Amino acid sequence: MTIAEKKITYFNEEFTLTNQRVIYWEKEKALILSDLHIGKSATFRKSGIPISKGVLENDLLRLETLINHFKVETLLVVGDLFHAEFNQDIQFFIDWFSEKENLKIELILGNHDRLSEKIYEKLCLAVYREKITENKIRFVHDNVKISENEFTISGHTHPGVLLKGKAKQRIKLPCFQVTENQLILPAFSNFTGLNMQSKPKDCISFGFTDELIFEIN
């Protein structure tokens, strides 16, 4: 797995965007990510749609590689860590996380995070509706109200970008969307669609492939 990086600085904080759908925040030793949707594939299987359990296993393998690469202490999940009610995929995640003795999770609740408080307590999650740091970095899943006095990091929209090439070639890629006061994360899970329509005003997109990350004006 190739980890390509792009450093940006907002509100005197340096963040490292990666082509693996996460941001590394070195000062906090944290990975910032959104929309893992753990439990989604099991929900589809329950409905008779044959989605492989390998979807979740591959997402967690990629996440574990990033945790080890950056030597992080915290996962800051900006919403939709989970997808639906408790199921076997969520139990698989609980078992996976139980082996991470020195890792903690801070969860900004998303619209799909509807598990019982007992599950959050079992995982020892720090749970927030939104979180604002002393340096005015604000974390929220959706319903973003932008303030000039804050830099807001959110998820939910699963942003994507369309690249047009020769001979009517079109390539859809996930991306980060960044403005002066806002950053929207791509969905971490590969089992999600891409939203090609929603784009904030004056936004710069950072698209990425398996090998690189690049700015798109």
C-alpha positions as CSV (number, residue, x, y, z in Angstrom):
1,M,0.0,0.0,0.0
2,T,1.4,3.4,-1.0
3,I,0.8,6.3,1.4
4,A,1.1,9.6,-0.5
5,E,1.0,12.8,1.5
6,K,0.1,16.5,1.0
7,K,0.6,19.0,3.9
8,I,-1.7,21.9,4.4
9,T,-1.8,24.6,7.2
10,Y,-5.0,26.3,8.5
11,F,-5.5,28.3,11.7
12,N,-1.8,27.6,12.6
13,E,-2.4,23.8,12.5
14,E,-0.6,21.6,10.1
15,F,-2.5,18.6,8.6
16,T,-1.3,15.9,6.3
17,L,-3.8,14.8,3.7
18,T,-3.2,11.3,2.4
19,N,-4.3,9.2,-0.6
20,Q,-5.7,6.7,1.9
21,R,-8.7,8.8,2.9
22,V,-7.4,10.0,6.2
23,I,-5.7,13.1,7.6
24,Y,-2.7,12.8,9.9
25,W,-2.6,15.5,12.7
26,E,1.0,15.2,14.0
27,K,0.6,17.5,16.9
28,E,-2.1,15.4,18.4
29,K,-0.7,12.0,17.1
30,A,-4.2,11.5,15.6
31,L,-5.7,10.2,12.4
32,I,-8.8,12.1,11.3
33,L,-11.3,10.1,9.2
34,S,-15.0,9.8,8.5
35,D,-17.7,7.5,7.3
36,L,-16.3,4.0,8.0
37,H,-19.9,2.7,8.0
38,I,-19.0,-0.5,9.9
39,G,-21.9,-2.9,9.8
40,K,-23.1,-1.8,6.3
41,S,-22.0,-4.9,4.5
42,A,-23.6,-7.2,7.1
43,T,-26.8,-5.1,6.8
44,F,-26.8,-5.8,3.0
45,R,-26.1,-9.5,3.6
46,K,-29.1,-9.7,6.0
47,S,-31.2,-8.3,3.2
48,G,-30.1,-11.1,0.9
49,I,-27.5,-9.0,-1.0
50,P,-24.2,-11.0,-1.2
51,I,-21.6,-8.4,0.0
52,S,-18.4,-10.0,1.1
53,K,-17.2,-9.7,4.7
54,G,-13.8,-8.9,3.0
55,V,-15.1,-5.3,2.5
56,L,-14.8,-4.6,6.2
57,E,-11.6,-6.7,6.6
58,N,-9.9,-4.7,3.9
59,D,-10.9,-1.4,5.3
60,L,-9.6,-2.4,8.8
61,L,-6.4,-3.7,7.3
62,R,-5.8,-0.4,5.5
63,L,-6.6,1.5,8.8
64,E,-4.2,-0.7,10.8
65,T,-1.4,0.0,8.3
66,L,-2.0,3.8,8.7
67,I,-2.1,3.5,12.5
68,N,1.3,1.7,12.4
69,H,2.8,4.0,9.7
70,F,2.0,7.2,11.6
71,K,2.3,5.7,15.1
72,V,-0.9,7.3,16.1
73,E,-2.5,7.3,19.5
74,T,-6.0,8.6,18.6
75,L,-8.6,7.9,15.9
76,L,-10.8,11.0,15.6
77,V,-13.8,9.8,13.6
78,V,-15.9,12.6,12.2
79,G,-19.1,10.7,12.1
80,D,-20.6,7.4,10.8
81,L,-18.2,5.1,12.4
82,F,-21.1,2.6,12.4
83,H,-23.9,2.1,9.9
84,A,-26.9,0.6,11.6
85,E,-27.9,-1.7,14.4
86,F,-25.5,-4.1,16.1
87,N,-24.5,-7.0,13.8
88,Q,-21.6,-9.4,13.1
89,D,-19.5,-6.8,11.4
90,I,-19.7,-4.5,14.4
91,Q,-18.7,-7.5,16.6
92,F,-15.7,-8.1,14.3
93,F,-14.7,-4.5,14.8
94,I,-15.0,-4.7,18.6
95,D,-12.7,-7.8,18.5
96,W,-10.3,-5.9,16.2
97,F,-10.2,-2.8,18.4
98,S,-9.8,-4.9,21.6
99,E,-6.3,-5.8,20.5
100,K,-5.2,-2.1,20.2
101,E,-4.2,-1.4,23.8
102,N,-2.7,2.0,23.2
103,L,-5.3,3.4,20.8
104,K,-8.3,5.5,21.7
105,I,-11.2,6.6,19.6
106,E,-13.0,10.0,19.7
107,L,-16.3,9.8,17.9
108,I,-18.2,12.8,16.6
109,L,-21.7,11.3,16.2
110,G,-23.0,11.0,12.7
111,N,-26.5,10.3,11.4
112,H,-25.8,6.6,11.2
113,D,-24.3,6.3,14.7
114,R,-27.3,4.9,16.4
115,L,-25.9,2.1,18.6
116,S,-26.7,1.8,22.3
117,E,-24.6,3.7,24.8
118,K,-23.5,0.3,26.2
119,I,-21.6,-0.4,23.0
120,Y,-19.9,3.0,23.1
121,E,-19.0,2.3,26.7
122,K,-17.7,-1.2,25.9
123,L,-15.4,0.4,23.4
124,C,-14.4,3.2,25.8
125,L,-15.3,5.8,23.1
126,A,-15.3,9.5,23.9
127,V,-18.5,10.6,22.2
128,Y,-19.4,14.1,21.1
129,R,-22.0,15.9,19.1
130,E,-19.3,18.2,18.0
131,K,-15.9,19.2,19.3
132,I,-14.0,22.5,19.2
133,T,-10.4,22.8,20.2
134,E,-8.7,25.7,21.9
135,N,-7.3,26.7,18.5
136,K,-10.8,26.9,17.0
137,I,-10.6,23.7,15.0
138,R,-14.2,22.4,14.9
139,F,-15.2,18.8,14.2
140,V,-18.7,18.0,13.2
141,H,-20.3,15.4,11.0
142,D,-22.8,17.4,9.0
143,N,-25.1,20.4,9.0
144,V,-22.1,22.6,8.9
145,K,-22.5,26.3,9.7
146,I,-19.3,27.9,8.6
147,S,-17.7,30.6,10.8
148,E,-14.8,32.9,9.8
149,N,-13.5,32.4,13.3
150,E,-13.2,28.6,13.1
151,F,-11.8,25.9,10.8
152,T,-14.5,23.2,10.4
153,I,-13.6,19.6,9.6
154,S,-16.6,17.4,8.6
155,G,-17.6,14.4,6.6
156,H,-21.0,12.9,5.5
157,T,-21.1,14.0,1.8
158,H,-18.6,11.4,0.5
159,P,-17.1,14.0,-1.9
160,G,-15.7,13.0,-5.4
161,V,-14.3,14.7,-8.4
162,L,-14.7,14.0,-12.1
163,L,-11.6,14.2,-14.3
164,K,-12.1,14.5,-18.1
165,G,-9.4,13.1,-20.4
166,K,-9.0,12.6,-24.1
167,A,-11.5,10.6,-26.2
168,K,-14.3,11.4,-23.8
169,Q,-12.5,9.6,-21.0
170,R,-13.9,10.2,-17.6
171,I,-12.4,9.2,-14.3
172,K,-14.2,9.5,-10.9
173,L,-12.0,9.9,-7.9
174,P,-12.7,10.5,-4.1
175,C,-11.3,13.8,-2.8
176,F,-10.8,16.2,0.1
177,Q,-12.7,19.5,-0.4
178,V,-11.0,22.5,1.2
179,T,-11.9,26.1,1.6
180,E,-10.5,28.9,3.8
181,N,-12.7,27.8,6.7
182,Q,-13.7,24.2,6.0
183,L,-12.4,20.8,5.1
184,I,-14.7,17.9,4.0
185,L,-13.2,14.4,4.3
186,P,-13.8,11.6,1.8
187,A,-15.5,8.5,3.1
188,F,-12.9,6.1,4.5
189,S,-14.7,2.9,3.5
190,N,-14.4,1.8,-0.1
191,F,-18.0,0.5,0.2
192,T,-19.5,4.0,-0.4
193,G,-20.5,6.0,-3.4
194,L,-19.1,9.3,-4.6
195,N,-21.0,12.6,-4.5
196,M,-20.0,14.5,-7.6
197,Q,-22.6,17.3,-7.1
198,S,-22.0,18.8,-3.7
199,K,-19.1,21.3,-3.6
200,P,-18.6,24.3,-1.3
201,K,-18.0,27.8,-2.8
202,D,-14.3,28.6,-3.6
203,C,-13.4,25.0,-2.9
204,I,-10.0,23.4,-3.8
205,S,-10.2,19.6,-4.3
206,F,-7.4,17.2,-3.5
207,G,-8.1,14.1,-5.5
208,F,-6.2,10.9,-5.1
209,T,-5.4,7.5,-6.6
210,D,-3.8,4.4,-5.1
211,E,-0.4,6.0,-5.8
212,L,-0.6,9.8,-5.4
213,I,-2.6,12.9,-4.2
214,F,-2.9,16.1,-6.2
215,E,-4.6,19.5,-6.1
216,I,-7.5,20.2,-8.6
217,N,-8.6,23.8,-8.9
